[in-house]
Amino acid sequence: MLPLLLIANHSVEPTGTTATKVTAAVKGSILYKRLPAPADSGEWWSGDLHVHMNYGGLYRNTPSRLADQGRAEDLNLIYDLIVNKEQRFPDIAAFRPDPDPASTDRLLILHGQEFHTSYWGHLSILNLTQHLLLPGYAGYPFTAAASPYPHNAAVADMAHLQNALVGYAHPFDEVVNTSQAVDRRKIGIYAAAGVPVYWLIDLVARQIEVFTAPTDMGTFAQRRVLHPGDEVELPEVGVRLAVSAIVG
């Protein structure tokens, strides 16, 4: 059986250290070996559909350097998703609906978009045939900068006018916090925002509290506590999951 991965290690012993920094520069190199492929596997092309050439304005990458990075990773397709990160749009000038001139016969570089709205999650948009979608950024939810428009459905409609493909880049983005007090304070926030369902998962007690039917008072009208042996239903999808598969 061929290996699925090879591990490369390189160890150094820094000298002249203090408690806060390394005073002597330490350099090293690692030689990566190509994984063998079965003789009858044919020719495989690999791609990455979620790449940010620059993100947050912290880098100075260019399409030609992005091509170098792609070749170093044996990529044949790179979809650079141009994103407006906190009102910084570093790659907006790079957008074009056709393949980037840095493309070669073995590497195709295309430019798409990741659109942030006030609603999770971020949208991944491929095959824009005319232009980027603007403004490209809406404030984060539950903040003073939050904006109810454009919501995800409106962004998808704008993209579909260009025959683009739209999907969720991050369907859910939440920091898991072990503090029950913090999680319970969020119940009212989500209810006030009209979120139809809120789950409070307690791995210690092995239970899920399901809050539904948000009201105008910033509360949920219904609450159920589910335990292993029960099933929990994903709203508007019709998929049922075993509680034991979530809480163990």
C-alpha positions, -999 to 999 in steps of 0.1 A, spaced: 0 0 0 13 34 -9 18 59 19 -8 87 24 17 111 38 54 114 46 67 133 76 97 155 73 116 167 104 143 193 109 157 200 143 179 229 154 196 239 186 194 277 190 224 293 208 228 326 226 192 326 239 177 347 266 144 343 284 127 364 258 143 360 224 168 341 203 198 362 196 214 340 170 197 334 136 189 298 130 183 286 94 176 252 79 160 235 50 136 206 45 135 185 14 100 173 6 96 141 -12 68 136 -38 43 109 -28 43 80 -52 11 74 -72 -2 40 -84 10 32 -119 -25 29 -133 -39 60 -116 -37 82 -147 -30 120 -144 -45 138 -115 -50 176 -114 -53 192 -80 -69 225 -71 -77 248 -42 -111 267 -44 -105 289 -14 -73 309 -15 -67 345 -4 -38 360 -24 -38 388 2 -59 390 34 -64 420 56 -38 440 37 -10 423 56 9 409 26 21 421 -7 15 391 -28 10 392 -66 -5 368 -91 29 358 -104 41 350 -69 8 332 -63 16 311 -93 49 302 -78 32 292 -46 7 271 -65 35 253 -84 53 246 -52 22 228 -39 15 210 -72 -17 228 -77 -33 230 -112 -62 253 -102 -62 282 -78 -94 302 -71 -83 334 -54 -113 346 -34 -111 384 -32 -124 395 2 -132 428 18 -118 422 53 -130 449 78 -132 475 50 -99 467 35 -100 453 -1 -64 446 -10 -70 424 -41 -98 444 -57 -75 455 -85 -66 419 -94 -102 409 -102 -109 399 -138 -136 375 -151 -111 356 -173 -81 335 -163 -53 356 -148 -23 362 -171 -1 345 -146 -18 312 -156 1 286 -176 -8 254 -194 -4 236 -161 -18 261 -137 -51 280 -140 -56 310 -117 -91 324 -114 -105 352 -93 -137 349 -74 -150 365 -42 -158 358 -6 -186 380 6 -190 389 43 -224 399 55 -239 404 89 -252 369 88 -231 337 92 -217 323 71 -195 340 46 -204 333 10 -179 318 -15 -187 330 -51 -171 314 -81 -174 322 -119 -183 359 -117 -186 368 -154 -187 406 -151 -176 423 -119 -171 419 -81 -202 423 -59 -201 455 -39 -198 468 -12 -183 434 -4 -186 439 34 -213 443 59 -207 448 96 -205 418 119 -237 408 137 -246 421 171 -223 451 167 -229 488 161 -217 483 125 -242 454 118 -263 459 87 -294 438 78 -287 444 41 -275 429 19 -282 396 35 -269 363 22 -299 357 -1 -296 391 -17 -259 385 -23 -267 351 -39 -293 367 -61 -267 393 -73 -242 366 -80 -267 344 -99 -273 374 -123 -238 367 -134 -243 329 -136 -220 325 -106 -218 295 -83 -226 304 -47 -219 284 -15 -211 289 21 -174 293 28 -180 291 66 -215 278 73 -211 284 110 -186 305 129 -189 305 166 -163 303 194 -171 273 217 -171 285 252 -172 261 282 -188 288 304 -225 281 308 -231 316 320 -216 331 288 -235 308 266 -268 314 283 -264 352 280 -263 346 242 -297 331 242 -314 365 244 -291 380 218 -300 353 192 -337 354 201 -337 392 196 -320 387 162 -348 363 151 -326 332 150 -351 304 148 -332 278 168 -305 280 194 -288 249 208 -270 249 241 -248 217 241 -236 205 275 -210 178 271 -206 173 308 -243 167 314 -246 150 280 -276 170 270 -288 195 244 -312 224 253 -331 234 222 -347 268 222 -372 277 194 -399 302 185 -381 336 191 -404 363 203 -404 401 200 -394 403 237 -360 388 229 -368 354 243 -376 319 230 -411 307 236 -402 270 236 -374 250 253 -367 213 252 -340 193 269 -327 162 249 -306 134 261 -289 103 245 -316 82 230 -334 113 217 -330 129 182 -326 165 174 -338 180 141 -320 205 120 -345 233 112 -358 237 77 -337 208 65 -356 178 79 -324 160 89 -325 143 123 -293 136 143 -289 113 173 -281 133 204 -256 106 214 -236 114 183 -232 150 195 -227 147 232 -211 113 232 
